[in-house]
């Protein structure tokens, strides 16, 4: 029989906690006449729960059962009033109780071993933490000493910086005075340069005006020369066109005469050939 499937048929099984599931498991095993196993087997059937919860459920179930049947649990021997099949049932119940007691003893021994191992691990962890704490304290002392040294160096640097700032301030004041003198000299020189530049510009304007006037006269002269050259070119072009047209007309007339002669010459040659042949 699958104990896990039987337990899952219990109403609201998914909402029960580990203690409630373990107690229901013990009740089911008791109803089926099966011994109560170790807490690890019960945990596999119910699907969850710690050793403490399952042990507490088993103890509460046994206490409830002892309350219901105090006489049977406290007696070690078969009552004189019981016989036959009841004696067999009594022996089975006693054997089941002994097996359950042995299983619980093994569970408690296993739990004690686990607690001892956990305690040893905790002690080792505490020792490691103490070592880390000692190392951290040493590092903290080293960092504090380094911080103190850094603070002292910072004070020295601040003093040096203050001295440098004073020197820079003095140098800035000196440079400012020199700059003022330089600007005054520059303004004076600039005024002289502006005056000289204005005189130069006036002379350049006079020269430029004269050159512009000369350029204007040259442009008038050049325009006249260009106009004359254009008229002369037009006259030459008209004369050359007339000469060219006359030459073309003469060449055309000459070509016409040559074509006419070329047509007449074959006929006269043929007539002469016939006269000579006839005479012969």
JOTANOR-V806893 format. One record per residue. N is the residue number from 1. RES is the residue in one small letter. SS is DSSP state (alpha for helix, beta for strand, coil for the rest). PSI is psi in radians with two decimals (none if undefined). NEAR is the number of other ideal C-beta (glycine too) atoms within 10 Angstrom. Layout:
n-><N/N>
res-><RES/RES>
ss-><SS/SS>
psi-><PSI/PSI>
near-><NEAR/NEAR>
This chain:
n-><1/2/3/4/5/6/7/8/9/10/11/12/13/14/15/16/17/18/19/20/21/22/23/24/25/26/27/28/29/30/31/32/33/34/35/36/37/38/39/40/41/42/43/44/45/46/47/48/49/50/51/52/53/54/55/56/57/58/59/60/61/62/63/64/65/66/67/68/69/70/71/72/73/74/75/76/77/78/79/80/81/82/83/84/85/86/87/88/89/90/91/92/93/94/95/96/97/98/99/100/101/102/103/104/105/106/107/108/109/110/111/112/113/114/115/116/117/118/119/120/121/122/123/124/125/126/127/128/129/130/131/132/133/134/135/136/137/138/139/140/141/142/143/144/145/146/147/148/149/150/151/152/153/154/155/156/157/158/159/160/161/162/163/164/165/166/167/168/169/170/171/172/173/174/175/176/177/178/179/180/181/182/183/184/185/186/187/188/189/190/191/192/193/194/195/196/197/198/199/200/201/202/203/204/205/206/207/208/209/210/211/212/213/214/215/216/217/218/219/220/221/222/223/224/225/226/227/228/229/230/231/232/233/234/235/236/237/238/239/240/241/242/243/244/245/246/247/248/249/250/251/252/253/254/255/256/257/258/259/260/261/262/263/264/265/266/267/268/269/270/271/272/273/274/275/276/277/278/279/280>
res-><x/x/x/x/x/x/x/x/x/x/x/x/x/x/x/x/x/x/x/x/x/x/x/x/x/x/x/x/x/x/x/x/x/x/x/x/x/x/x/x/x/x/x/x/x/x/x/x/x/x/x/x/x/x/x/x/x/x/x/x/x/x/x/x/x/x/x/x/x/x/x/x/x/x/x/x/x/x/x/x/x/x/x/x/x/x/x/x/x/x/x/x/x/x/x/x/x/x/x/x/x/x/x/x/x/x/x/x/x/x/x/x/x/x/x/x/x/x/x/x/x/x/x/x/x/x/x/x/x/x/x/x/x/x/x/x/x/x/x/x/x/x/x/x/x/x/x/x/x/x/x/x/x/x/x/x/x/x/x/x/x/x/x/x/x/x/x/x/x/x/x/x/x/x/x/x/x/x/x/x/x/x/x/x/x/x/x/x/x/x/x/x/x/x/x/x/x/x/x/x/x/x/x/x/x/x/x/x/x/x/x/x/x/x/x/x/x/x/x/x/x/x/x/x/x/x/x/x/x/x/x/x/x/x/x/x/x/x/x/x/x/x/x/x/x/x/x/x/x/x/x/x/x/x/x/x/x/x/x/x/x/x/x/x/x/x/x/x/x/x/x/x/x/x/x/x/x/x/x/x>
ss-><coil/coil/alpha/alpha/alpha/alpha/alpha/alpha/coil/coil/coil/coil/alpha/alpha/alpha/coil/coil/alpha/alpha/alpha/alpha/alpha/alpha/alpha/alpha/alpha/alpha/alpha/alpha/alpha/alpha/alpha/coil/coil/coil/coil/coil/coil/alpha/alpha/alpha/alpha/alpha/alpha/alpha/alpha/coil/coil/coil/coil/alpha/alpha/alpha/alpha/alpha/alpha/alpha/alpha/alpha/alpha/alpha/alpha/alpha/alpha/alpha/alpha/alpha/alpha/coil/alpha/alpha/alpha/alpha/alpha/coil/coil/coil/coil/coil/coil/coil/coil/coil/coil/alpha/alpha/alpha/alpha/alpha/alpha/alpha/alpha/alpha/alpha/alpha/alpha/alpha/alpha/alpha/alpha/alpha/alpha/alpha/alpha/alpha/alpha/alpha/alpha/alpha/alpha/alpha/alpha/alpha/alpha/alpha/alpha/alpha/alpha/alpha/alpha/alpha/alpha/alpha/alpha/alpha/alpha/alpha/alpha/alpha/alpha/alpha/alpha/alpha/alpha/alpha/alpha/alpha/alpha/alpha/alpha/alpha/alpha/alpha/alpha/alpha/alpha/alpha/alpha/alpha/alpha/alpha/alpha/alpha/alpha/alpha/alpha/alpha/alpha/alpha/alpha/alpha/alpha/alpha/alpha/alpha/alpha/alpha/alpha/alpha/alpha/alpha/alpha/alpha/alpha/alpha/alpha/alpha/alpha/alpha/alpha/alpha/alpha/alpha/alpha/alpha/alpha/alpha/alpha/alpha/alpha/alpha/alpha/alpha/alpha/alpha/alpha/alpha/alpha/alpha/alpha/alpha/alpha/alpha/alpha/alpha/alpha/alpha/alpha/alpha/alpha/alpha/alpha/alpha/alpha/alpha/alpha/alpha/alpha/alpha/alpha/alpha/alpha/alpha/alpha/alpha/alpha/alpha/alpha/alpha/alpha/alpha/alpha/alpha/alpha/alpha/alpha/alpha/alpha/alpha/alpha/alpha/alpha/alpha/alpha/alpha/alpha/alpha/alpha/alpha/alpha/alpha/alpha/alpha/alpha/alpha/alpha/alpha/alpha/alpha/alpha/alpha/alpha/alpha/alpha/alpha/alpha/alpha/alpha/alpha/alpha/alpha/alpha/alpha/alpha/alpha/alpha/alpha/alpha/alpha/coil>
psi-><2.37/1.88/-0.64/-0.74/-0.68/-0.69/-0.64/-0.30/-0.16/2.36/2.43/0.61/-0.69/-0.37/-0.14/2.59/3.13/-0.70/-0.82/-0.69/-0.76/-0.69/-0.70/-0.63/-0.74/-0.69/-0.73/-0.77/-0.70/-0.67/-0.68/-0.07/0.44/2.58/2.71/2.07/-2.92/2.90/-0.49/-0.68/-0.72/-0.66/-0.63/-0.61/-0.74/-0.29/-0.10/3.04/2.56/2.96/-0.67/-0.79/-0.75/-0.73/-0.71/-0.68/-0.72/-0.75/-0.74/-0.67/-0.74/-0.68/-0.72/-0.69/-0.63/-0.59/-0.61/-0.73/1.24/-0.59/-0.77/-0.61/-0.66/-0.41/2.48/-0.27/2.90/2.22/2.56/-0.41/-0.24/2.48/2.96/-2.28/-0.48/-0.55/-0.71/-0.75/-0.67/-0.73/-0.72/-0.71/-0.69/-0.74/-0.71/-0.68/-0.70/-0.75/-0.72/-0.71/-0.70/-0.74/-0.73/-0.68/-0.73/-0.71/-0.76/-0.63/-0.74/-0.72/-0.66/-0.74/-0.76/-0.75/-0.66/-0.76/-0.72/-0.69/-0.74/-0.72/-0.69/-0.72/-0.73/-0.70/-0.67/-0.71/-0.73/-0.72/-0.65/-0.73/-0.78/-0.67/-0.72/-0.78/-0.69/-0.69/-0.72/-0.77/-0.66/-0.73/-0.72/-0.75/-0.65/-0.74/-0.75/-0.65/-0.71/-0.76/-0.73/-0.68/-0.76/-0.77/-0.64/-0.68/-0.77/-0.74/-0.67/-0.73/-0.80/-0.71/-0.69/-0.77/-0.77/-0.68/-0.70/-0.78/-0.71/-0.68/-0.78/-0.78/-0.68/-0.72/-0.72/-0.76/-0.61/-0.72/-0.75/-0.68/-0.69/-0.79/-0.73/-0.71/-0.69/-0.79/-0.71/-0.71/-0.70/-0.83/-0.64/-0.68/-0.76/-0.75/-0.66/-0.73/-0.82/-0.71/-0.67/-0.73/-0.76/-0.72/-0.67/-0.76/-0.71/-0.63/-0.70/-0.82/-0.73/-0.69/-0.75/-0.75/-0.66/-0.67/-0.76/-0.67/-0.69/-0.74/-0.72/-0.64/-0.71/-0.81/-0.77/-0.66/-0.71/-0.80/-0.69/-0.67/-0.74/-0.76/-0.64/-0.77/-0.75/-0.68/-0.73/-0.73/-0.80/-0.64/-0.71/-0.75/-0.73/-0.59/-0.69/-0.78/-0.75/-0.70/-0.68/-0.77/-0.67/-0.75/-0.74/-0.74/-0.67/-0.71/-0.73/-0.73/-0.67/-0.72/-0.74/-0.65/-0.67/-0.71/-0.64/-0.53/-0.65/-0.60/-0.74/-0.62/-0.80/-0.62/-0.68/-0.68/-0.76/-0.67/-0.67/-0.65/-0.74/-0.70/-0.67/-0.72/-0.64/none>
near-><8/8/18/12/9/16/17/14/7/14/6/7/14/7/7/17/12/19/17/17/24/27/20/18/27/23/14/16/20/15/9/10/10/12/15/22/20/19/26/11/15/24/19/12/19/26/13/12/21/12/18/12/20/26/19/17/25/23/12/14/19/18/10/12/16/13/9/9/10/10/8/15/14/8/11/6/7/13/12/6/6/12/9/7/8/12/12/9/12/16/11/12/14/15/11/16/16/11/13/18/12/12/17/18/10/12/20/13/10/14/14/10/10/11/11/10/10/10/10/10/10/10/10/10/10/10/10/10/11/10/10/10/10/10/10/11/10/10/10/10/10/10/11/10/10/10/10/10/10/11/10/10/10/11/10/10/10/10/10/10/11/10/10/10/10/10/10/10/10/10/10/10/10/10/11/10/10/10/11/10/10/11/11/10/10/12/10/10/10/12/10/10/11/10/10/10/11/10/10/10/11/10/10/10/10/10/10/11/10/10/10/10/10/10/11/10/10/10/10/10/10/11/10/10/10/10/10/10/10/10/10/10/10/10/10/10/10/10/10/10/10/10/10/10/10/10/10/10/10/10/10/10/10/10/10/10/10/10/9/10/9/9/9/9/10/9/9/9/9/10/10/10/10/9/10/9/8/7/6/5>
